[in-house]
Amino acid sequence: MAFEAFELERNKREILRTIAACREDQAASIHLKPLAGKTPPDELWTLTHLKKLWLRGGTIEHLPKEIGRLQELEQLELLNTKLQRLPTEIVSLSRLRHLELTDSEVTELPEEFSRLVSLRVVILHRNQLQTLPDSFGQMNRLEIAEIDFNQIEQLPEDLSGLTNLRVLGLGDSRLSALPQSIGELTTMEELYLGANQLTELPDEIGNLERLETFQITRNQVRALPLTIGRWLTYSHTLKGGDSYPPARQVA
């Protein structure tokens, strides 16, 4: 136990030195790993000039509201933590373009998630998300959303605001149906729905004429909508709803 306490204290001192150096140099990015303790050190939130922040550590359980002070932040990566939720104040980061939160325990996103008006990329692999906030469907600058390996049972009914979405990953979750509004995502190029509980697809999916990759393995889909014929070419091998090679876009 004495050795463990010594290691934790040394780790804390090293992190504080890194933060102090970042402050002195006005560095635009900082990468802290591994982090010991349930919350990052308070000194971190004084680095209001930061544009990129990486936090890695299996013991982090909480982010304080002070994260909202990082108004210059453009990229935030939180990897391998015990976080169960994000503070509401995170939606005030109006310049945030890239958010990655993987290998954690997050069960929900803030309801006002769409206030992240600059967000282009969101990666939320391997969490415990059960739903997405309704506002998610109105993020008109979002281009890539990778939300695989969660427990999502349904999507927001209205996805029409995702007017620039090119990649959507929802594999290895619990989806049993797709909303009709999925057909309004006409900029979509890659759609991953493997390992869910889907039994059918809405006819509106045929509107996704820019699709280059369509993955729907390990579901229970027995037939494809005739509207998929709008895609230039497609082929499928039906084995218990398991295998569908990529579709190709209309020329």
Secondary structure as UniProt FT lines:
FT   HELIX           2..25
FT   STRAND          29..32
FT   HELIX           42..46
FT   TURN            48..49
FT   STRAND          52..56
FT   TURN            58..59
FT   HELIX           65..69
FT   TURN            71..72
FT   STRAND          75..79
FT   HELIX           88..92
FT   TURN            94..95
FT   STRAND          98..102
FT   TURN            111..112
FT   HELIX           113..115
FT   TURN            117..118
FT   STRAND          121..123
FT   HELIX           134..138
FT   TURN            140..141
FT   STRAND          144..146
FT   TURN            160..161
FT   TURN            163..164
FT   STRAND          167..169
FT   HELIX           180..184
FT   TURN            186..187
FT   STRAND          190..192
FT   HELIX           203..207
FT   TURN            209..210
FT   STRAND          213..215
FT   HELIX           226..230
FT   TURN            240..241
//
